[in-house]
Amino acid sequence: MKKIALAAAASAVIATSAMAADITLQATYNLIAPIALSENTELSFGDVSGAAGSQCVLDRAGTATGAGCLGGSVAAGSVKITGAADAAITLNVVGSSANNVTFTPDFDGTINSLTGGDLDIAIGGTLDIAAGASGSSLDYTVTVDYN
């Protein structure tokens, strides 16, 4: 009886092995170049009045207007974006406020593609001066993400 049970068990193992199958498949992927940002031109409002309530507006072409704009070296900012060619992107520029001075950036919010893999964007903005203003620079942040 032991022989019959042993033979049945061996037969079941052989039958199970004969029914098994393997397959090797491929997992595909597309490596996307990381986004890189670099400053081409530093944004400069030039000479700005320190009087409370002064405002200087710098357009993306580099022209400063407003009672608070006093001349000097003026330039719109320029940032180079590089990454995957023709990739869909989201662009955002955020200003800041410190020492009673506020910077509100102006940029082309309709940019949504990294045509050809690189793109230069122009950045202007508005500088608002409050009472007690001090300092000579403010940070701003450019963020670019793939969609």
DSSP file (Angstrom, degrees, kcal/mol; ACC not computed):
  #  RESIDUE AA STRUCTURE BP1 BP2  ACC     N-H-->O    O-->H-N    N-H-->O    O-->H-N    TCO  KAPPA ALPHA  PHI   PSI    X-CA   Y-CA   Z-CA
    1    1 A M     >        0   0    0      0, 0.0     4,-2.3     0, 0.0     5,-0.2   0.000 360.0 360.0 360.0 -37.1    0.0    0.0    0.0
    2    2 A K  H  >  +     0   0    0      1,-0.2     4,-2.5     2,-0.2     5,-0.2   0.892 360.0  53.5 -61.4 -38.0    2.9    2.3    0.8
    3    3 A K  H  > S+     0   0    0      1,-0.2     4,-2.3     2,-0.2    -1,-0.2   0.889 108.3  48.9 -64.7 -39.3    4.3    1.7   -2.7
    4    4 A I  H  > S+     0   0    0      2,-0.2     4,-2.2     1,-0.2    -1,-0.2   0.918 112.9  46.9 -68.0 -42.9    1.0    2.7   -4.3
    5    5 A A  H  X S+     0   0    0     -4,-2.3     4,-2.2     2,-0.2    -2,-0.2   0.902 113.7  48.5 -65.2 -41.3    0.8    5.9   -2.2
    6    6 A L  H  X S+     0   0    0     -4,-2.5     4,-2.3     1,-0.2    -2,-0.2   0.895 111.9  49.0 -65.9 -40.6    4.4    6.7   -3.0
    7    7 A A  H  X S+     0   0    0     -4,-2.3     4,-2.2    -5,-0.2    -2,-0.2   0.876 110.7  50.7 -66.6 -38.1    3.8    6.1   -6.7
    8    8 A A  H  X S+     0   0    0     -4,-2.2     4,-1.9     2,-0.2    -2,-0.2   0.896 111.2  48.4 -67.2 -40.3    0.7    8.3   -6.7
    9    9 A A  H  X S+     0   0    0     -4,-2.2     4,-2.0     2,-0.2    -2,-0.2   0.918 112.5  47.8 -66.4 -43.5    2.6   11.1   -5.0
   10   10 A A  H  X S+     0   0    0     -4,-2.3     4,-2.2     1,-0.2    -2,-0.2   0.889 110.8  52.1 -63.9 -39.2    5.5   10.9   -7.4
   11   11 A S  H  X S+     0   0    0     -4,-2.2     4,-2.4     1,-0.2    -1,-0.2   0.873 108.0  51.7 -64.2 -38.4    3.0   10.9  -10.3
   12   12 A A  H  X S+     0   0    0     -4,-1.9     4,-2.3     2,-0.2    -2,-0.2   0.892 110.0  48.8 -66.7 -40.6    1.3   14.0   -9.0
   13   13 A V  H  X S+     0   0    0     -4,-2.0     4,-2.3     2,-0.2    -2,-0.2   0.922 113.0  47.1 -65.2 -44.3    4.7   15.9   -8.7
   14   14 A I  H  X S+     0   0    0     -4,-2.2     4,-2.0     1,-0.2    -2,-0.2   0.906 112.6  49.6 -64.2 -41.8    5.6   14.9  -12.3
   15   15 A A  H  X S+     0   0    0     -4,-2.4     4,-0.9     2,-0.2    -1,-0.2   0.898 111.1  49.3 -65.0 -40.5    2.2   15.9  -13.6
   16   16 A T  H >X S+     0   0    0     -4,-2.3     4,-0.8     1,-0.2     3,-0.6   0.919 111.3  49.1 -65.4 -43.5    2.4   19.3  -11.9
   17   17 A S  H >< S+     0   0    0     -4,-2.3     3,-0.6     1,-0.2    -1,-0.2   0.863 108.3  53.9 -63.3 -36.4    5.9   19.9  -13.3
   18   18 A A  H 3< S+     0   0    0     -4,-2.0    -1,-0.2     1,-0.2    -2,-0.2   0.724 108.3  50.5 -70.9 -20.9    4.8   19.0  -16.7
   19   19 A M  H << S+     0   0    0     -4,-0.9    -1,-0.2    -3,-0.6    -2,-0.2   0.585  90.8  98.8 -92.0 -12.8    1.9   21.5  -16.5
   20   20 A A    <<  -     0   0    0     -4,-0.8     2,-0.3    -3,-0.6    -3,-0.0  -0.353  50.5-173.6 -76.3 155.7    4.1   24.5  -15.4
   21   21 A A        -     0   0    0     -2,-0.1     2,-0.3     2,-0.0    -2,-0.0  -0.989  10.3-156.6-147.6 152.5    5.4   27.2  -17.8
   22   22 A D        -     0   0    0     -2,-0.3     2,-0.3     2,-0.0     0, 0.0  -0.921   7.3-175.3-125.8 153.6    7.7   30.2  -17.7
   23   23 A I        -     0   0    0     -2,-0.3     2,-0.5     2,-0.0    -2,-0.0  -0.977  15.7-147.0-147.1 138.6    7.9   33.3  -19.8
   24   24 A T        -     0   0    0     -2,-0.3     2,-0.2     2,-0.0    -2,-0.0  -0.934  25.8-177.3-106.3 125.6   10.5   36.1  -19.8
   25   25 A L        -     0   0    0     -2,-0.5     2,-0.4     2,-0.0    -2,-0.0  -0.665  22.8-112.6-117.9 171.1    9.0   39.5  -20.7
   26   26 A Q        -     0   0    0     -2,-0.2     2,-0.6     2,-0.0    -2,-0.0  -0.871  11.7-153.7-108.1 138.8   10.3   43.0  -21.2
   27   27 A A        -     0   0    0     -2,-0.4     2,-0.2     2,-0.0    -2,-0.0  -0.962  24.1-157.4-105.0 118.8    9.6   46.0  -19.0
   28   28 A T        +     0   0    0     -2,-0.6     2,-0.3     2,-0.0    -2,-0.0  -0.612  16.3 171.0 -99.6 158.9   10.1   49.1  -21.1
   29   29 A Y        -     0   0    0     -2,-0.2     2,-0.5     2,-0.0    -2,-0.0  -0.977  27.2-137.1-157.7 161.6   10.8   52.7  -20.1
   30   30 A N        -     0   0    0     -2,-0.3     2,-0.3     2,-0.0    -2,-0.0  -0.954  22.7-139.8-127.6 109.2   11.7   56.1  -21.6
   31   31 A L        -     0   0    0     -2,-0.5     2,-0.5     1,-0.0    -2,-0.0  -0.539  16.8-155.3 -71.8 129.3   14.4   58.0  -19.7
   32   32 A I        -     0   0    0     -2,-0.3     3,-0.1    52,-0.1    -1,-0.0  -0.902  20.5-114.6-107.8 131.5   13.5   61.7  -19.6
   33   33 A A        -     0   0    0     -2,-0.5    51,-0.6     1,-0.1     3,-0.1  -0.373  37.6-109.4 -61.4 137.7   16.3   64.3  -19.1
   34   34 A P        -     0   0    0      0, 0.0     2,-0.3     0, 0.0    -1,-0.1  -0.366  35.5-104.3 -66.3 150.4   16.1   66.1  -15.8
   35   35 A I        -     0   0    0    109,-0.1     2,-0.4    48,-0.1    48,-0.2  -0.573  38.5-168.0 -75.0 135.7   15.0   69.7  -16.0
   36   36 A A  E     -A   82   0A   0     46,-2.6    46,-2.5    -2,-0.3     2,-0.4  -0.979   3.7-162.9-126.2 142.2   17.9   72.2  -15.5
   37   37 A L  E     +A   81   0A   0     -2,-0.4     2,-0.3    44,-0.2    44,-0.2  -0.959  10.8 172.6-123.5 140.5   17.6   75.9  -14.9
   38   38 A S  E     -A   80   0A   0     42,-1.8    42,-3.0    -2,-0.4     2,-0.6  -0.995  32.9-116.2-145.9 147.9   20.2   78.6  -15.2
   39   39 A E  E     +A   79   0A   0     -2,-0.3    40,-0.3    40,-0.2     3,-0.1  -0.729  27.0 176.1 -86.3 121.5   20.2   82.4  -15.1
   40   40 A N  E    S+     0   0A   0     38,-2.7     2,-0.4    -2,-0.6    39,-0.2   0.884  74.7  14.3 -84.3 -47.6   21.1   84.1  -18.3
   41   41 A T  E    S-A   78   0A   0     37,-1.6    37,-2.1    34,-0.0    -1,-0.3  -0.997  78.1-124.5-135.1 130.4   20.5   87.7  -17.2
   42   42 A E        -     0   0    0     -2,-0.4     2,-0.3    35,-0.2    37,-0.0  -0.566  31.3-117.5 -73.3 132.9   20.0   89.0  -13.7
   43   43 A L        -     0   0    0     -2,-0.3     2,-0.4    31,-0.1    33,-0.2  -0.560  39.8-179.7 -70.7 128.1   16.8   90.9  -13.2
   44   44 A S  B     -C   75   0B   0     31,-3.0    31,-2.4    -2,-0.3     3,-0.1  -0.978  30.2-171.0-138.7 124.4   17.6   94.5  -12.2
   45   45 A F        -     0   0    0     -2,-0.4    26,-0.3     1,-0.3    29,-0.2   0.513  38.2-149.3 -82.9  -6.8   15.2   97.4  -11.5
   46   46 A G        +     0   0    0     27,-0.4     2,-0.4    29,-0.1    -1,-0.3  -0.483  59.8   0.5  72.9-144.3   18.2   99.8  -11.5
   47   47 A D  E    S-D   71   0C   0     24,-3.0    23,-3.1    -2,-0.2    24,-0.5  -0.679  74.8-173.7 -82.5 128.6   17.9  102.8   -9.2
   48   48 A V  E     -D   69   0C   0     -2,-0.4    21,-0.2    21,-0.2     2,-0.1  -0.970  27.8-109.2-127.9 138.0   14.6  102.8   -7.3
   49   49 A S        -     0   0    0     19,-2.4     5,-0.1    -2,-0.4    19,-0.0  -0.400  16.0-151.8 -64.0 135.7   13.1  105.5   -5.0
   50   50 A G        +     0   0    0     -2,-0.1    83,-0.3     2,-0.1    82,-0.2   0.351  55.9 124.1 -89.2   5.9   13.1  104.6   -1.3
   51   51 A A  S >  S-     0   0    0      1,-0.1     3,-2.0    80,-0.1    78,-0.2  -0.440  74.5 -99.5 -69.5 138.0   10.1  106.8   -0.7
   52   52 A A  T 3  S+     0   0    0      1,-0.3    78,-0.2    -2,-0.1    -1,-0.1  -0.304 109.6  24.3 -56.1 135.1    7.1  105.0    0.9
   53   53 A G  T 3  S+     0   0    0     76,-2.6    -1,-0.3     1,-0.3    77,-0.2   0.392  87.7 143.4  88.6  -2.4    4.5  104.2   -1.7
   54   54 A S    <   -     0   0    0     -3,-2.0    75,-2.8    75,-0.3     2,-0.4  -0.385  28.0-170.0 -69.5 148.3    7.0  104.1   -4.6
   55   55 A Q  E     -E  128   0D   0     73,-0.2    13,-2.3    -3,-0.1    14,-0.5  -0.999  11.8-170.3-141.3 139.4    6.5  101.6   -7.4
   56   56 A C  E     -E  127   0D   0     71,-2.1    71,-2.9    -2,-0.4     2,-0.5  -0.997   8.2-160.8-130.3 127.0    8.7  100.5  -10.3
   57   57 A V  E     -EF 126  65D   0      8,-3.1     8,-2.8    -2,-0.4     2,-0.6  -0.935   3.1-168.1-111.8 125.6    7.4   98.3  -13.0
   58   58 A L  E     -EF 125  64D   0     67,-3.3    67,-2.8    -2,-0.5     6,-0.2  -0.953  12.9-148.4-113.4 115.9    9.8   96.4  -15.2
   59   59 A D    >   -     0   0    0      4,-2.6     3,-1.9    -2,-0.6    64,-0.1  -0.321  30.6-102.7 -80.3 169.9    8.3   94.8  -18.3
   60   60 A R  T 3  S+     0   0    0      1,-0.3    63,-0.1     2,-0.1    -1,-0.1   0.616 121.0  60.6 -69.0 -11.6    9.7   91.5  -19.8
   61   61 A A  T 3  S-     0   0    0      2,-0.1    -1,-0.3    61,-0.1    15,-0.1   0.555 122.3-104.1 -89.1  -9.3   11.4   93.6  -22.6
   62   62 A G  S <  S+     0   0    0     -3,-1.9     2,-0.5     1,-0.3    -2,-0.1   0.644  74.1 137.3  98.9  17.3   13.5   95.4  -20.0
   63   63 A T        -     0   0    0     12,-0.1    -4,-2.6    -4,-0.0     2,-0.4  -0.861  39.1-152.6-100.2 127.0   11.7   98.8  -19.9
   64   64 A A  E     +F   58   0D   0     -2,-0.5     2,-0.3    -6,-0.2    -6,-0.2  -0.831  18.7 173.2-100.4 133.7   11.1  100.3  -16.4
   65   65 A T  E     +F   57   0D   0     -8,-2.8    -8,-3.1    -2,-0.4     3,-0.1  -0.958  26.3  73.8-135.9 154.4    8.2  102.6  -15.8
   66   66 A G  S >  S-     0   0    0     -2,-0.3     3,-1.7   -10,-0.2   -10,-0.1  -0.308  82.7 -83.0 122.3 156.2    6.7  104.3  -12.8
   67   67 A A  T 3  S+     0   0    0      1,-0.3   -11,-0.2    -2,-0.1    -1,-0.1   0.751 124.1  58.5 -62.5 -24.9    7.4  107.1  -10.4
   68   68 A G  T 3  S+     0   0    0    -13,-2.3   -19,-2.4    -3,-0.1     2,-0.6   0.584  82.9  95.1 -82.3  -9.6    9.7  104.8   -8.4
   69   69 A C  E <   +D   48   0C   0     -3,-1.7   -21,-0.2   -14,-0.5    -3,-0.1  -0.734  44.6 172.3 -86.9 120.6   12.0  104.1  -11.3
   70   70 A L  E     -     0   0C   0    -23,-3.1     2,-0.3    -2,-0.6   -22,-0.2   0.301  43.4-110.7-113.3   8.4   15.0  106.4  -11.3
   71   71 A G  E     +D   47   0C   0    -24,-0.5   -24,-3.0   -26,-0.3    -1,-0.4  -0.739  61.5 124.7 102.5-148.6   17.2  105.0  -14.0
   72   72 A G  S    S-     0   0    0     -2,-0.3     2,-0.8   -26,-0.3    -1,-0.0  -0.431  79.9 -15.5  83.4-163.3   20.5  103.2  -13.7
   73   73 A S  S    S-     0   0    0     -2,-0.1   -27,-0.4     2,-0.0     2,-0.4  -0.682  72.8-179.7 -82.6 108.5   21.2   99.7  -15.0
   74   74 A V        +     0   0    0     -2,-0.8     2,-0.3   -29,-0.2   -29,-0.2  -0.906   7.9 158.8-114.3 135.0   17.9   98.1  -15.8
   75   75 A A  B     -C   44   0B   0    -31,-2.4   -31,-3.0    -2,-0.4     2,-0.2  -0.954  36.6-125.2-156.1 135.9   17.4   94.6  -17.3
   76   76 A A        -     0   0    0     -2,-0.3    48,-0.2   -33,-0.2     2,-0.1  -0.502  42.3-108.1 -69.6 149.1   14.6   92.0  -17.4
   77   77 A G  E     - B   0 123A   0     46,-2.8    46,-2.8    -2,-0.2     2,-0.4  -0.458  31.0-160.5 -76.9 154.0   15.6   88.7  -16.0
   78   78 A S  E     -AB  41 122A   0    -37,-2.1   -38,-2.7    44,-0.2   -37,-1.6  -0.992   6.4-172.9-139.2 130.5   16.2   85.8  -18.3
   79   79 A V  E     -AB  39 121A   0     42,-2.3    42,-2.8    -2,-0.4     2,-0.5  -0.981  15.3-142.5-125.4 133.3   16.3   82.1  -17.3
   80   80 A K  E     -AB  38 120A   0    -42,-3.0   -42,-1.8    -2,-0.4     2,-0.5  -0.825  13.6-163.9 -95.3 130.7   17.2   79.1  -19.5
   81   81 A I  E     -AB  37 119A   0     38,-3.4    38,-2.3    -2,-0.5     2,-0.4  -0.960   9.8-179.1-111.7 128.3   15.2   75.9  -19.1
   82   82 A T  E     +AB  36 118A   0    -46,-2.5   -46,-2.6    -2,-0.5     2,-0.3  -0.960  24.5 102.1-126.6 149.8   16.6   72.7  -20.5
   83   83 A G        -     0   0    0     34,-2.4     2,-0.2    -2,-0.4   -48,-0.1  -0.923  68.3  -2.3 175.0-151.1   15.2   69.2  -20.5
   84   84 A A  S >  S-     0   0    0    -51,-0.6     3,-1.7    -2,-0.3    33,-0.4  -0.457  78.4-103.3 -70.2 130.9   13.4   66.7  -22.7
   85   85 A A  T 3  S-     0   0    0      1,-0.3    30,-0.2    31,-0.2    -1,-0.1  -0.287  97.5  -3.8 -58.2 131.4   12.6   68.0  -26.2
   86   86 A D  T 3  S+     0   0    0     28,-2.6    -1,-0.3     1,-0.2    29,-0.2   0.625  91.9 156.3  63.5  17.5    9.0   69.0  -26.7
   87   87 A A  E <   -I  114   0E   0     -3,-1.7    27,-2.8    27,-0.6     2,-0.3  -0.446  48.5-111.4 -73.3 146.6    7.9   67.9  -23.2
   88   88 A A  E     -I  113   0E   0     25,-0.2    59,-2.4    -2,-0.1     2,-0.3  -0.630  46.1-179.4 -76.0 133.2    4.8   69.4  -21.7
   89   89 A I  E     -J  146   0F   0     23,-1.6     2,-0.4    -2,-0.3    57,-0.2  -0.880  29.3-138.4-132.2 162.9    5.8   71.6  -18.7
   90   90 A T  E     -J  145   0F   0     55,-2.5    55,-2.1    -2,-0.3     2,-0.4  -0.997  23.7-163.3-119.4 128.5    4.3   73.8  -16.0
   91   91 A L  E     +J  144   0F   0     20,-0.5     2,-0.3    -2,-0.4    53,-0.2  -0.922  12.3 170.9-115.6 135.9    6.1   77.0  -15.3
   92   92 A N  E     -J  143   0F   0     51,-2.3    51,-3.2    -2,-0.4     2,-0.4  -0.997  14.6-165.5-143.8 142.7    5.7   79.2  -12.2
   93   93 A V  E     -J  142   0F   0     -2,-0.3     2,-0.5    49,-0.2    49,-0.2  -0.997  10.2-168.5-128.2 127.0    7.6   82.2  -10.9
   94   94 A V  E     -J  141   0F   0     47,-2.7    47,-2.7    -2,-0.4    10,-0.1  -0.963   4.7-156.5-121.5 129.1    7.0   83.3   -7.3
   95   95 A G        -     0   0    0     -2,-0.5     2,-0.3    45,-0.2     9,-0.2  -0.017  10.2-144.7 -85.2-166.1    8.3   86.6   -5.8
   96   96 A S  E     -G  103   0D   0      7,-0.7     7,-3.1    44,-0.1     2,-0.4  -0.932   5.0-134.3-154.5 176.6    9.0   87.6   -2.3
   97   97 A S  E     +G  102   0D   0     -2,-0.3     2,-0.3     5,-0.2     5,-0.2  -0.998  29.8 149.7-142.4 134.1    8.8   90.3    0.3
   98   98 A A  E >   +G  101   0D   0      3,-2.4     3,-1.7    -2,-0.4    36,-0.2  -0.969  62.1  13.6-160.3 150.2   11.4   91.5    2.8
   99   99 A N  T 3  S-     0   0    0     -2,-0.3    35,-1.7     1,-0.3    31,-0.1   0.816 129.1 -57.2  53.2  36.3   12.5   94.7    4.5
  100  100 A N  T 3  S+     0   0    0      1,-0.2    30,-2.8    33,-0.2     2,-0.4   0.739 115.1 112.8  66.9  25.2    9.3   96.5    3.4
  101  101 A V  E <   -GH  98 129D   0     -3,-1.7    -3,-2.4    28,-0.2     2,-0.4  -0.997  48.6-163.4-126.4 133.0    9.9   95.8   -0.3
  102  102 A T  E     -GH  97 128D   0     26,-2.4    26,-2.6    -2,-0.4     2,-0.5  -0.965   4.8-161.5-121.3 132.0    7.7   93.5   -2.3
  103  103 A F  E     -GH  96 127D   0     -7,-3.1    -7,-0.7    -2,-0.4    24,-0.2  -0.958   5.6-174.8-112.1 122.3    8.6   91.9   -5.7
  104  104 A T  E     - H   0 126D   0     22,-2.6    22,-2.6    -2,-0.5   -10,-0.1  -0.964  23.1-138.0-114.2 112.7    5.7   90.5   -7.8
  105  105 A P  E     - H   0 125D   0      0, 0.0     2,-0.4     0, 0.0    20,-0.3  -0.270   9.5-153.7 -74.5 156.7    7.1   88.8  -10.9
  106  106 A D  E     + H   0 124D   0     18,-2.3    18,-2.7   -48,-0.1     2,-0.3  -0.997  29.4 149.0-127.0 124.2    5.7   89.0  -14.4
  107  107 A F        -     0   0    0     -2,-0.4     2,-1.3    16,-0.2    16,-0.1  -0.939  57.2 -84.1-148.2 167.0    6.3   86.1  -16.8
  108  108 A D    >   -     0   0    0     14,-0.5     3,-1.3    -2,-0.3   -17,-0.1  -0.645  39.9-175.8 -79.4  97.1    4.6   84.4  -19.7
  109  109 A G  T 3  S+     0   0    0     -2,-1.3   -18,-0.2     1,-0.2    -1,-0.2   0.454  73.1  72.6 -74.2  -0.7    2.2   82.0  -17.9
  110  110 A T  T 3   +     0   0    0      2,-0.0     2,-0.3    -3,-0.0    -1,-0.2   0.529  65.5 115.3 -91.7  -5.2    1.1   80.5  -21.2
  111  111 A I    <   +     0   0    0     -3,-1.3   -20,-0.5     1,-0.2     3,-0.1  -0.491  27.0 151.1 -65.6 124.6    4.4   78.6  -21.7
  112  112 A N        +     0   0    0     -2,-0.3   -23,-1.6     1,-0.2     2,-0.3   0.259  48.7  60.1-140.6  11.9    3.5   74.9  -21.6
  113  113 A S  E     -I   88   0E   0    -25,-0.3     2,-1.2     2,-0.0   -25,-0.2  -1.000  64.5-138.3-146.6 142.8    6.1   73.1  -23.7
  114  114 A L  E >   -I   87   0E   0    -27,-2.8   -28,-2.6    -2,-0.3     3,-2.3  -0.580  35.7-158.8 -95.9  68.3    9.8   72.7  -23.8
  115  115 A T  G >  S-     0   0    0     -2,-1.2     3,-1.0     1,-0.3   -30,-0.1  -0.256  72.1  -3.8 -56.0 123.5   10.1   73.1  -27.6
  116  116 A G  G 3  S-     0   0    0      1,-0.2    -1,-0.3     3,-0.0   -31,-0.2   0.441 121.4 -75.1  73.4  -0.8   13.3   71.6  -28.9
  117  117 A G  G <  S+     0   0    0     -3,-2.3   -34,-2.4   -33,-0.4     2,-0.3   0.304 114.0  62.2  95.3  -9.6   14.5   70.8  -25.4
  118  118 A D  E <   +B   82   0A   0     -3,-1.0     2,-0.3   -36,-0.2   -36,-0.2  -0.998  53.0 177.3-148.6 156.0   15.5   74.3  -24.3
  119  119 A L  E     -B   81   0A   0    -38,-2.3   -38,-3.4    -2,-0.3     2,-0.5  -0.986  19.9-144.2-156.2 136.7   13.8   77.6  -23.8
  120  120 A D  E     -B   80   0A   0     -2,-0.3     2,-0.4   -40,-0.2   -40,-0.2  -0.926  21.3-164.5-104.1 129.4   14.7   81.1  -22.6
  121  121 A I  E     -B   79   0A   0    -42,-2.8   -42,-2.3    -2,-0.5     2,-0.4  -0.915  11.2-138.5-115.4 142.9   12.0   82.9  -20.5
  122  122 A A  E     -B   78   0A   0     -2,-0.4   -14,-0.5   -44,-0.2     2,-0.4  -0.776  16.8-163.5 -97.2 141.4   12.0   86.6  -19.8
  123  123 A I  E     +B   77   0A   0    -46,-2.8   -46,-2.8    -2,-0.4   -16,-0.2  -0.989  18.4 155.1-130.6 126.0   11.0   87.8  -16.3
  124  124 A G  E     + H   0 106D   0    -18,-2.7   -18,-2.3    -2,-0.4     2,-0.3  -0.375  13.2 156.6-119.4-156.5    9.9   91.3  -15.3
  125  125 A G  E     -EH  58 105D   0    -67,-2.8   -67,-3.3   -20,-0.3     2,-0.4  -0.965  37.7 -72.9 159.6-172.1    7.8   92.4  -12.4
  126  126 A T  E     -EH  57 104D   0    -22,-2.6   -22,-2.6    -2,-0.3     2,-0.5  -0.960  26.2-157.3-122.2 133.7    6.7   95.1  -10.0
  127  127 A L  E     -EH  56 103D   0    -71,-2.9   -71,-2.1    -2,-0.4     2,-0.5  -0.957  10.9-166.2-110.9 121.1    8.7   96.4   -7.1
  128  128 A D  E     -EH  55 102D   0    -26,-2.6   -26,-2.4    -2,-0.5     2,-0.5  -0.928   5.2-155.0-110.8 129.9    6.6   98.1   -4.3
  129  129 A I  E     - H   0 101D   0    -75,-2.8   -76,-2.6    -2,-0.5   -75,-0.3  -0.899  10.8-171.8-108.6 126.8    8.3  100.1   -1.7
  130  130 A A    >   -     0   0    0    -30,-2.8     3,-1.3    -2,-0.5   -76,-0.0  -0.642  42.1 -69.1-108.1 170.1    6.7  100.6    1.8
  131  131 A A  T 3  S+     0   0    0      1,-0.2    -1,-0.1    -2,-0.2   -80,-0.1  -0.297 121.0  24.7 -57.2 138.5    7.8  102.9    4.7
  132  132 A G  T 3  S+     0   0    0      1,-0.2    -1,-0.2   -82,-0.2   -31,-0.1   0.651  85.3 170.5  81.4  15.8   11.0  101.8    6.3
  133  133 A A    <   +     0   0    0     -3,-1.3     2,-0.3   -83,-0.3   -33,-0.2  -0.270   1.2 160.5 -62.6 144.5   12.3  100.0    3.2
  134  134 A S        +     0   0    0    -35,-1.7   -36,-0.1   -36,-0.2     2,-0.1  -0.919  24.0  60.8-151.5 176.4   15.8   98.8    3.2
  135  135 A G        -     0   0    0     -2,-0.3     3,-0.1     1,-0.1   -37,-0.0  -0.261  61.9-117.9  91.8 179.6   18.1   96.3    1.4
  136  136 A S  S    S+     0   0    0      1,-0.3     2,-0.3    -2,-0.1    -1,-0.1   0.339  81.1  34.4-141.5   3.3   19.1   96.0   -2.2
  137  137 A S        -     0   0    0    -39,-0.0     2,-0.3     2,-0.0    -1,-0.3  -0.993  51.4-160.1-158.0 156.2   17.8   92.6   -3.4
  138  138 A L        -     0   0    0     -2,-0.3     2,-0.2    -3,-0.1   -36,-0.0  -0.975  24.8-119.6-133.3 148.6   15.0   90.1   -3.1
  139  139 A D        -     0   0    0     -2,-0.3     2,-0.3   -44,-0.0   -36,-0.1  -0.552  26.9-176.8 -81.6 152.0   14.8   86.4   -3.9
  140  140 A Y        -     0   0    0     -2,-0.2     2,-0.4   -45,-0.1   -45,-0.2  -0.974  15.7-136.8-143.1 156.4   12.4   85.0   -6.4
  141  141 A T  E     -J   94   0F   0    -47,-2.7   -47,-2.7    -2,-0.3     2,-0.5  -0.941   7.1-161.4-122.1 130.4   11.8   81.4   -7.4
  142  142 A V  E     -J   93   0F   0     -2,-0.4     2,-0.4   -49,-0.2   -49,-0.2  -0.938  15.1-172.3-105.6 125.5   11.4   79.8  -10.8
  143  143 A T  E     -J   92   0F   0    -51,-3.2   -51,-2.3    -2,-0.5     2,-0.4  -0.977   6.8-179.7-122.4 130.4    9.8   76.4  -10.8
  144  144 A V  E     +J   91   0F   0     -2,-0.4     2,-0.3   -53,-0.2   -53,-0.2  -0.997   5.4 176.6-129.7 129.7    9.4   74.1  -13.8
  145  145 A D  E     -J   90   0F   0    -55,-2.1   -55,-2.5    -2,-0.4     2,-0.2  -0.954  31.6-115.2-128.8 148.9    7.9   70.6  -13.7
  146  146 A Y  E      J   89   0F   0     -2,-0.3   -57,-0.3   -57,-0.2   -59,-0.0  -0.599 360.0 360.0 -73.8 144.1    7.1   68.1  -16.3
  147  147 A N              0   0    0    -59,-2.4   -58,-0.1    -2,-0.2    -1,-0.1   0.436 360.0 360.0 -86.0 360.0    3.4   67.4  -16.8
